[in-house]
Amino acid sequence: MVFKQLKEYEYNHFTKLLIQNGHKDGLDASFSITMKVNDGEYIIKIQPSKKLRIYALQALVVYRSKNEVEMALNTDNVLLLSLLNILLYQGV
């Protein structure tokens, strides 16, 4: 799990985008965002907090072949921070 501290206007803008584009599962506090980076596909769990922080909790790496889809859970902080930075760059 990694986080980024944002300024108030960045946090407000990004959380609006999360609500519009993210997916929530039931009563889960986090949002799932699907991202494509180069040839890879990732489903990243993002959770905003009240202290103007955005947390990246985990990422699912999606492997697609002709007949099946496989997913692998990735909690590597380097990958999570990279994906979070890409999201923030695109959203803020």
Backbone atoms as SQL, in Angstrom:
CREATE TABLE atoms (id INTEGER PRIMARY KEY, chain TEXT, resi INTEGER, resn TEXT, atom TEXT, x REAL, y REAL, z REAL);
INSERT INTO atoms VALUES
  (1, 'A', 1, 'MET', 'N', 0.851, -1.171, 0.000),
  (2, 'A', 1, 'MET', 'CA', 0.000, 0.000, 0.000),
  (3, 'A', 1, 'MET', 'C', 0.894, 1.230, 0.000),
  (4, 'A', 2, 'VAL', 'N', 0.574, 2.166, -0.884),
  (5, 'A', 2, 'VAL', 'CA', 1.296, 3.434, -0.964),
  (6, 'A', 2, 'VAL', 'C', 0.277, 4.566, -1.007),
  (7, 'A', 3, 'PHE', 'N', 0.739, 5.771, -0.711),
  (8, 'A', 3, 'PHE', 'CA', -0.169, 6.916, -0.784),
  (9, 'A', 3, 'PHE', 'C', 0.556, 8.132, -1.320),
  (10, 'A', 4, 'LYS', 'N', -0.242, 9.064, -1.796),
  (11, 'A', 4, 'LYS', 'CA', 0.252, 10.369, -2.230),
  (12, 'A', 4, 'LYS', 'C', -0.559, 11.428, -1.493),
  (13, 'A', 5, 'GLN', 'N', 0.139, 12.414, -0.975),
  (14, 'A', 5, 'GLN', 'CA', -0.494, 13.557, -0.330),
  (15, 'A', 5, 'GLN', 'C', -0.796, 14.584, -1.408),
  (16, 'A', 6, 'LEU', 'N', -2.037, 15.048, -1.473),
  (17, 'A', 6, 'LEU', 'CA', -2.429, 16.005, -2.504),
  (18, 'A', 6, 'LEU', 'C', -2.805, 17.340, -1.903),
  (19, 'A', 7, 'LYS', 'N', -2.802, 18.342, -2.744),
  (20, 'A', 7, 'LYS', 'CA', -3.346, 19.632, -2.350),
  (21, 'A', 7, 'LYS', 'C', -4.865, 19.524, -2.396),
  (22, 'A', 8, 'GLU', 'N', -5.543, 20.419, -1.710),
  (23, 'A', 8, 'GLU', 'CA', -6.994, 20.292, -1.576),
  (24, 'A', 8, 'GLU', 'C', -7.712, 20.322, -2.923),
  (25, 'A', 9, 'TYR', 'N', -7.337, 21.219, -3.816),
  (26, 'A', 9, 'TYR', 'CA', -8.018, 21.293, -5.108),
  (27, 'A', 9, 'TYR', 'C', -7.729, 20.050, -5.952),
  (28, 'A', 10, 'GLU', 'N', -6.512, 19.490, -5.851),
  (29, 'A', 10, 'GLU', 'CA', -6.192, 18.259, -6.575),
  (30, 'A', 10, 'GLU', 'C', -6.999, 17.086, -6.029),
  (31, 'A', 11, 'TYR', 'N', -7.076, 17.014, -4.700),
  (32, 'A', 11, 'TYR', 'CA', -7.828, 15.939, -4.051),
  (33, 'A', 11, 'TYR', 'C', -9.301, 15.998, -4.443),
  (34, 'A', 12, 'ASN', 'N', -9.895, 17.174, -4.399),
  (35, 'A', 12, 'ASN', 'CA', -11.316, 17.320, -4.752),
  (36, 'A', 12, 'ASN', 'C', -11.573, 16.930, -6.199),
  (37, 'A', 13, 'HIS', 'N', -10.708, 17.376, -7.082),
  (38, 'A', 13, 'HIS', 'CA', -10.860, 17.055, -8.506),
  (39, 'A', 13, 'HIS', 'C', -10.712, 15.553, -8.737),
  (40, 'A', 14, 'PHE', 'N', -9.695, 14.946, -8.126),
  (41, 'A', 14, 'PHE', 'CA', -9.437, 13.523, -8.333),
  (42, 'A', 14, 'PHE', 'C', -10.550, 12.661, -7.747),
  (43, 'A', 15, 'THR', 'N', -11.062, 13.011, -6.577),
  (44, 'A', 15, 'THR', 'CA', -12.141, 12.204, -5.990),
  (45, 'A', 15, 'THR', 'C', -13.424, 12.305, -6.815),
  (46, 'A', 16, 'LYS', 'N', -13.670, 13.451, -7.431),
  (47, 'A', 16, 'LYS', 'CA', -14.822, 13.552, -8.344),
  (48, 'A', 16, 'LYS', 'C', -14.651, 12.616, -9.530),
  (49, 'A', 17, 'LEU', 'N', -13.450, 12.583, -10.081),
  (50, 'A', 17, 'LEU', 'CA', -13.175, 11.663, -11.191),
  (51, 'A', 17, 'LEU', 'C', -13.294, 10.208, -10.751),
  (52, 'A', 18, 'LEU', 'N', -12.854, 9.908, -9.534),
  (53, 'A', 18, 'LEU', 'CA', -12.983, 8.543, -9.006),
  (54, 'A', 18, 'LEU', 'C', -14.446, 8.122, -8.907),
  (55, 'A', 19, 'ILE', 'N', -15.270, 9.009, -8.408),
  (56, 'A', 19, 'ILE', 'CA', -16.694, 8.703, -8.260),
  (57, 'A', 19, 'ILE', 'C', -17.336, 8.491, -9.622),
  (58, 'A', 20, 'GLN', 'N', -16.940, 9.284, -10.618),
  (59, 'A', 20, 'GLN', 'CA', -17.512, 9.166, -11.952),
  (60, 'A', 20, 'GLN', 'C', -17.011, 7.930, -12.702),
  (61, 'A', 21, 'ASN', 'N', -15.722, 7.634, -12.591),
  (62, 'A', 21, 'ASN', 'CA', -15.111, 6.599, -13.429),
  (63, 'A', 21, 'ASN', 'C', -14.766, 5.307, -12.699),
  (64, 'A', 22, 'GLY', 'N', -14.760, 5.331, -11.382),
  (65, 'A', 22, 'GLY', 'CA', -14.389, 4.145, -10.616),
  (66, 'A', 22, 'GLY', 'C', -15.579, 3.239, -10.372),
  (67, 'A', 23, 'HIS', 'N', -15.283, 2.036, -9.949),
  (68, 'A', 23, 'HIS', 'CA', -16.313, 1.051, -9.628),
  (69, 'A', 23, 'HIS', 'C', -16.174, 0.675, -8.166),
  (70, 'A', 24, 'LYS', 'N', -17.303, 0.647, -7.453),
  (71, 'A', 24, 'LYS', 'CA', -17.304, 0.226, -6.056),
  (72, 'A', 24, 'LYS', 'C', -17.996, -1.119, -5.961),
  (73, 'A', 25, 'ASP', 'N', -17.456, -1.956, -5.097),
  (74, 'A', 25, 'ASP', 'CA', -18.052, -3.261, -4.859),
  (75, 'A', 25, 'ASP', 'C', -18.767, -3.252, -3.514),
  (76, 'A', 26, 'GLY', 'N', -20.082, -3.240, -3.553),
  (77, 'A', 26, 'GLY', 'CA', -20.869, -3.302, -2.319),
  (78, 'A', 26, 'GLY', 'C', -20.556, -2.170, -1.368),
  (79, 'A', 27, 'LEU', 'N', -20.214, -2.533, -0.144),
  (80, 'A', 27, 'LEU', 'CA', -19.914, -1.540, 0.887),
  (81, 'A', 27, 'LEU', 'C', -18.429, -1.245, 0.999),
  (82, 'A', 28, 'ASP', 'N', -17.684, -1.580, -0.015),
  (83, 'A', 28, 'ASP', 'CA', -16.244, -1.368, -0.023),
  (84, 'A', 28, 'ASP', 'C', -15.933, 0.134, -0.032),
  (85, 'A', 29, 'ALA', 'N', -14.911, 0.543, 0.724),
  (86, 'A', 29, 'ALA', 'CA', -14.524, 1.957, 0.790),
  (87, 'A', 29, 'ALA', 'C', -13.610, 2.362, -0.358),
  (88, 'A', 30, 'SER', 'N', -13.119, 1.396, -1.112),
  (89, 'A', 30, 'SER', 'CA', -12.192, 1.705, -2.190),
  (90, 'A', 30, 'SER', 'C', -12.878, 1.624, -3.554),
  (91, 'A', 31, 'PHE', 'N', -12.212, 2.179, -4.540),
  (92, 'A', 31, 'PHE', 'CA', -12.698, 2.177, -5.917),
  (93, 'A', 31, 'PHE', 'C', -11.757, 1.323, -6.762),
  (94, 'A', 32, 'SER', 'N', -12.297, 0.645, -7.741),
  (95, 'A', 32, 'SER', 'CA', -11.489, -0.110, -8.694),
  (96, 'A', 32, 'SER', 'C', -11.428, 0.672, -9.999),
  (97, 'A', 33, 'ILE', 'N', -10.224, 0.855, -10.490),
  (98, 'A', 33, 'ILE', 'CA', -10.002, 1.562, -11.748),
  (99, 'A', 33, 'ILE', 'C', -9.240, 0.624, -12.679),
  (100, 'A', 34, 'THR', 'N', -9.732, 0.456, -13.904),
  (101, 'A', 34, 'THR', 'CA', -9.034, -0.358, -14.892),
  (102, 'A', 34, 'THR', 'C', -8.133, 0.545, -15.718),
  (103, 'A', 35, 'MET', 'N', -6.876, 0.140, -15.839),
  (104, 'A', 35, 'MET', 'CA', -5.889, 0.926, -16.579),
  (105, 'A', 35, 'MET', 'C', -5.198, 0.044, -17.599),
  (106, 'A', 36, 'LYS', 'N', -4.901, 0.620, -18.739),
  (107, 'A', 36, 'LYS', 'CA', -4.054, -0.049, -19.722),
  (108, 'A', 36, 'LYS', 'C', -2.775, 0.768, -19.848),
  (109, 'A', 37, 'VAL', 'N', -1.662, 0.096, -19.621),
  (110, 'A', 37, 'VAL', 'CA', -0.350, 0.732, -19.731),
  (111, 'A', 37, 'VAL', 'C', 0.468, -0.108, -20.696),
  (112, 'A', 38, 'ASN', 'N', 0.830, 0.495, -21.821),
  (113, 'A', 38, 'ASN', 'CA', 1.505, -0.215, -22.905),
  (114, 'A', 38, 'ASN', 'C', 0.686, -1.451, -23.267),
  (115, 'A', 39, 'ASP', 'N', 1.234, -2.638, -23.108),
  (116, 'A', 39, 'ASP', 'CA', 0.494, -3.853, -23.441),
  (117, 'A', 39, 'ASP', 'C', -0.132, -4.505, -22.215),
  (118, 'A', 40, 'GLY', 'N', 0.042, -3.909, -21.049),
  (119, 'A', 40, 'GLY', 'CA', -0.473, -4.501, -19.815),
  (120, 'A', 40, 'GLY', 'C', -1.810, -3.906, -19.409),
  (121, 'A', 41, 'GLU', 'N', -2.588, -4.708, -18.699),
  (122, 'A', 41, 'GLU', 'CA', -3.867, -4.250, -18.168),
  (123, 'A', 41, 'GLU', 'C', -3.846, -4.465, -16.663),
  (124, 'A', 42, 'TYR', 'N', -4.281, -3.444, -15.914),
  (125, 'A', 42, 'TYR', 'CA', -4.252, -3.481, -14.460),
  (126, 'A', 42, 'TYR', 'C', -5.593, -3.016, -13.914),
  (127, 'A', 43, 'ILE', 'N', -6.003, -3.635, -12.833),
  (128, 'A', 43, 'ILE', 'CA', -7.160, -3.161, -12.070),
  (129, 'A', 43, 'ILE', 'C', -6.597, -2.748, -10.719),
  (130, 'A', 44, 'ILE', 'N', -6.604, -1.456, -10.455),
  (131, 'A', 44, 'ILE', 'CA', -5.976, -0.925, -9.252),
  (132, 'A', 44, 'ILE', 'C', -7.047, -0.478, -8.265),
  (133, 'A', 45, 'LYS', 'N', -6.851, -0.820, -7.002),
  (134, 'A', 45, 'LYS', 'CA', -7.765, -0.424, -5.927),
  (135, 'A', 45, 'LYS', 'C', -7.258, 0.879, -5.330),
  (136, 'A', 46, 'ILE', 'N', -8.100, 1.917, -5.383),
  (137, 'A', 46, 'ILE', 'CA', -7.766, 3.252, -4.896),
  (138, 'A', 46, 'ILE', 'C', -8.721, 3.615, -3.771),
  (139, 'A', 47, 'GLN', 'N', -8.157, 4.154, -2.686),
  (140, 'A', 47, 'GLN', 'CA', -8.997, 4.586, -1.572),
  (141, 'A', 47, 'GLN', 'C', -8.611, 5.994, -1.152),
  (142, 'A', 48, 'PRO', 'N', -9.545, 6.941, -1.242),
  (143, 'A', 48, 'PRO', 'CA', -9.264, 8.287, -0.738),
  (144, 'A', 48, 'PRO', 'C', -9.435, 8.315, 0.783),
  (145, 'A', 49, 'SER', 'N', -8.692, 9.202, 1.439),
  (146, 'A', 49, 'SER', 'CA', -8.852, 9.370, 2.883),
  (147, 'A', 49, 'SER', 'C', -9.188, 10.830, 3.180),
  (148, 'A', 50, 'LYS', 'N', -9.567, 11.081, 4.408),
  (149, 'A', 50, 'LYS', 'CA', -9.995, 12.431, 4.786),
  (150, 'A', 50, 'LYS', 'C', -8.842, 13.416, 4.915),
  (151, 'A', 51, 'LYS', 'N', -7.625, 12.913, 4.968),
  (152, 'A', 51, 'LYS', 'CA', -6.474, 13.789, 5.161),
  (153, 'A', 51, 'LYS', 'C', -5.812, 14.171, 3.840),
  (154, 'A', 52, 'LEU', 'N', -6.599, 14.268, 2.775),
  (155, 'A', 52, 'LEU', 'CA', -6.138, 14.652, 1.444),
  (156, 'A', 52, 'LEU', 'C', -5.113, 13.662, 0.881),
  (157, 'A', 53, 'ARG', 'N', -5.266, 12.408, 1.248),
  (158, 'A', 53, 'ARG', 'CA', -4.372, 11.364, 0.750),
  (159, 'A', 53, 'ARG', 'C', -5.148, 10.408, -0.145),
  (160, 'A', 54, 'ILE', 'N', -4.451, 9.918, -1.153),
  (161, 'A', 54, 'ILE', 'CA', -4.992, 8.897, -2.049),
  (162, 'A', 54, 'ILE', 'C', -4.113, 7.656, -1.877),
  (163, 'A', 55, 'TYR', 'N', -4.743, 6.549, -1.503),
  (164, 'A', 55, 'TYR', 'CA', -4.017, 5.294, -1.281),
  (165, 'A', 55, 'TYR', 'C', -4.218, 4.349, -2.456),
  (166, 'A', 56, 'ALA', 'N', -3.147, 3.710, -2.873),
  (167, 'A', 56, 'ALA', 'CA', -3.216, 2.597, -3.824),
  (168, 'A', 56, 'ALA', 'C', -3.011, 1.337, -2.998),
  (169, 'A', 57, 'LEU', 'N', -4.040, 0.505, -2.900),
  (170, 'A', 57, 'LEU', 'CA', -4.001, -0.641, -2.013),
  (171, 'A', 57, 'LEU', 'C', -3.388, -1.877, -2.650),
  (172, 'A', 58, 'GLN', 'N', -3.799, -2.162, -3.861),
  (173, 'A', 58, 'GLN', 'CA', -3.319, -3.350, -4.557),
  (174, 'A', 58, 'GLN', 'C', -3.648, -3.212, -6.028),
  (175, 'A', 59, 'ALA', 'N', -3.035, -4.064, -6.820),
  (176, 'A', 59, 'ALA', 'CA', -3.304, -4.074, -8.254),
  (177, 'A', 59, 'ALA', 'C', -3.446, -5.515, -8.720),
  (178, 'A', 60, 'LEU', 'N', -4.409, -5.736, -9.564),
  (179, 'A', 60, 'LEU', 'CA', -4.550, -7.018, -10.241),
  (180, 'A', 60, 'LEU', 'C', -3.955, -6.858, -11.632),
  (181, 'A', 61, 'VAL', 'N', -3.044, -7.739, -11.970),
  (182, 'A', 61, 'VAL', 'CA', -2.463, -7.749, -13.305),
  (183, 'A', 61, 'VAL', 'C', -3.284, -8.732, -14.127),
  (184, 'A', 62, 'VAL', 'N', -3.826, -8.270, -15.258),
  (185, 'A', 62, 'VAL', 'CA', -4.713, -9.079, -16.084),
  (186, 'A', 62, 'VAL', 'C', -3.942, -9.599, -17.294),
  (187, 'A', 63, 'TYR', 'N', -3.965, -10.910, -17.451),
  (188, 'A', 63, 'TYR', 'CA', -3.334, -11.562, -18.603),
  (189, 'A', 63, 'TYR', 'C', -4.444, -12.136, -19.470),
  (190, 'A', 64, 'ARG', 'N', -4.523, -11.681, -20.696),
  (191, 'A', 64, 'ARG', 'CA', -5.564, -12.159, -21.608),
  (192, 'A', 64, 'ARG', 'C', -4.938, -12.987, -22.719),
  (193, 'A', 65, 'SER', 'N', -5.563, -14.123, -22.987),
  (194, 'A', 65, 'SER', 'CA', -5.184, -14.932, -24.143),
  (195, 'A', 65, 'SER', 'C', -6.443, -15.143, -24.972),
  (196, 'A', 66, 'LYS', 'N', -6.346, -15.915, -26.004),
  (197, 'A', 66, 'LYS', 'CA', -7.492, -16.100, -26.891),
  (198, 'A', 66, 'LYS', 'C', -8.695, -16.704, -26.181),
  (199, 'A', 67, 'ASN', 'N', -8.449, -17.646, -25.274),
  (200, 'A', 67, 'ASN', 'CA', -9.553, -18.389, -24.681),
  (201, 'A', 67, 'ASN', 'C', -9.788, -18.126, -23.201),
  (202, 'A', 68, 'GLU', 'N', -8.866, -17.440, -22.525),
  (203, 'A', 68, 'GLU', 'CA', -9.046, -17.273, -21.088),
  (204, 'A', 68, 'GLU', 'C', -8.417, -15.980, -20.584),
  (205, 'A', 69, 'VAL', 'N', -8.830, -15.641, -19.368),
  (206, 'A', 69, 'VAL', 'CA', -8.304, -14.467, -18.683),
  (207, 'A', 69, 'VAL', 'C', -7.748, -14.938, -17.338),
  (208, 'A', 70, 'GLU', 'N', -6.518, -14.545, -17.059),
  (209, 'A', 70, 'GLU', 'CA', -5.910, -14.868, -15.779),
  (210, 'A', 70, 'GLU', 'C', -5.550, -13.565, -15.081),
  (211, 'A', 71, 'MET', 'N', -5.632, -13.587, -13.741),
  (212, 'A', 71, 'MET', 'CA', -5.290, -12.409, -12.955),
  (213, 'A', 71, 'MET', 'C', -4.309, -12.793, -11.867),
  (214, 'A', 72, 'ALA', 'N', -3.405, -11.881, -11.570),
  (215, 'A', 72, 'ALA', 'CA', -2.443, -12.088, -10.500),
  (216, 'A', 72, 'ALA', 'C', -2.437, -10.850, -9.607),
  (217, 'A', 73, 'LEU', 'N', -2.515, -11.084, -8.311),
  (218, 'A', 73, 'LEU', 'CA', -2.495, -9.990, -7.355),
  (219, 'A', 73, 'LEU', 'C', -1.073, -9.475, -7.203),
  (220, 'A', 74, 'ASN', 'N', -0.917, -8.155, -7.249),
  (221, 'A', 74, 'ASN', 'CA', 0.395, -7.545, -7.104),
  (222, 'A', 74, 'ASN', 'C', 0.307, -6.472, -6.027),
  (223, 'A', 75, 'THR', 'N', 1.125, -6.592, -5.002),
  (224, 'A', 75, 'THR', 'CA', 1.164, -5.593, -3.937),
  (225, 'A', 75, 'THR', 'C', 2.531, -4.912, -3.858),
  (226, 'A', 76, 'ASP', 'N', 3.315, -5.019, -4.912),
  (227, 'A', 76, 'ASP', 'CA', 4.641, -4.399, -4.961),
  (228, 'A', 76, 'ASP', 'C', 4.501, -2.885, -4.928),
  (229, 'A', 77, 'ASN', 'N', 5.156, -2.256, -3.971),
  (230, 'A', 77, 'ASN', 'CA', 5.008, -0.811, -3.797),
  (231, 'A', 77, 'ASN', 'C', 5.518, 0.000, -4.984),
  (232, 'A', 78, 'VAL', 'N', 6.523, -0.494, -5.674),
  (233, 'A', 78, 'VAL', 'CA', 7.046, 0.234, -6.836),
  (234, 'A', 78, 'VAL', 'C', 5.991, 0.292, -7.936),
  (235, 'A', 79, 'LEU', 'N', 5.363, -0.847, -8.217),
  (236, 'A', 79, 'LEU', 'CA', 4.310, -0.879, -9.235),
  (237, 'A', 79, 'LEU', 'C', 3.112, -0.036, -8.802),
  (238, 'A', 80, 'LEU', 'N', 2.703, -0.162, -7.548),
  (239, 'A', 80, 'LEU', 'CA', 1.552, 0.607, -7.063),
  (240, 'A', 80, 'LEU', 'C', 1.803, 2.110, -7.165),
  (241, 'A', 81, 'LEU', 'N', 2.983, 2.547, -6.771),
  (242, 'A', 81, 'LEU', 'CA', 3.297, 3.973, -6.840),
  (243, 'A', 81, 'LEU', 'C', 3.336, 4.455, -8.285),
  (244, 'A', 82, 'SER', 'N', 3.866, 3.642, -9.168),
  (245, 'A', 82, 'SER', 'CA', 3.907, 4.014, -10.588),
  (246, 'A', 82, 'SER', 'C', 2.502, 4.155, -11.159),
  (247, 'A', 83, 'LEU', 'N', 1.651, 3.189, -10.879),
  (248, 'A', 83, 'LEU', 'CA', 0.271, 3.255, -11.378),
  (249, 'A', 83, 'LEU', 'C', -0.480, 4.428, -10.765),
  (250, 'A', 84, 'LEU', 'N', -0.268, 4.686, -9.477),
  (251, 'A', 84, 'LEU', 'CA', -0.918, 5.823, -8.823),
  (252, 'A', 84, 'LEU', 'C', -0.457, 7.127, -9.446),
  (253, 'A', 85, 'ASN', 'N', 0.836, 7.252, -9.719),
  (254, 'A', 85, 'ASN', 'CA', 1.336, 8.472, -10.357),
  (255, 'A', 85, 'ASN', 'C', 0.747, 8.682, -11.741),
  (256, 'A', 86, 'ILE', 'N', 0.593, 7.603, -12.495),
  (257, 'A', 86, 'ILE', 'CA', -0.028, 7.712, -13.821),
  (258, 'A', 86, 'ILE', 'C', -1.471, 8.179, -13.685),
  (259, 'A', 87, 'LEU', 'N', -2.201, 7.588, -12.749),
  (260, 'A', 87, 'LEU', 'CA', -3.601, 8.000, -12.525),
  (261, 'A', 87, 'LEU', 'C', -3.695, 9.464, -12.135),
  (262, 'A', 88, 'LEU', 'N', -2.847, 9.876, -11.227),
  (263, 'A', 88, 'LEU', 'CA', -2.887, 11.262, -10.783),
  (264, 'A', 88, 'LEU', 'C', -2.486, 12.219, -11.885),
  (265, 'A', 89, 'TYR', 'N', -1.499, 11.840, -12.669),
  (266, 'A', 89, 'TYR', 'CA', -1.074, 12.678, -13.805),
  (267, 'A', 89, 'TYR', 'C', -2.202, 12.849, -14.813),
  (268, 'A', 90, 'GLN', 'N', -2.922, 11.762, -15.082),
  (269, 'A', 90, 'GLN', 'CA', -4.027, 11.830, -16.047),
  (270, 'A', 90, 'GLN', 'C', -5.242, 12.549, -15.460),
  (271, 'A', 91, 'GLY', 'N', -5.470, 12.372, -14.151),
  (272, 'A', 91, 'GLY', 'CA', -6.683, 12.906, -13.539),
  (273, 'A', 91, 'GLY', 'C', -6.545, 14.294, -12.972),
  (274, 'A', 92, 'VAL', 'N', -5.369, 14.657, -12.510),
  (275, 'A', 92, 'VAL', 'CA', -5.179, 15.958, -11.861),
  (276, 'A', 92, 'VAL', 'C', -4.387, 16.840, -12.780);
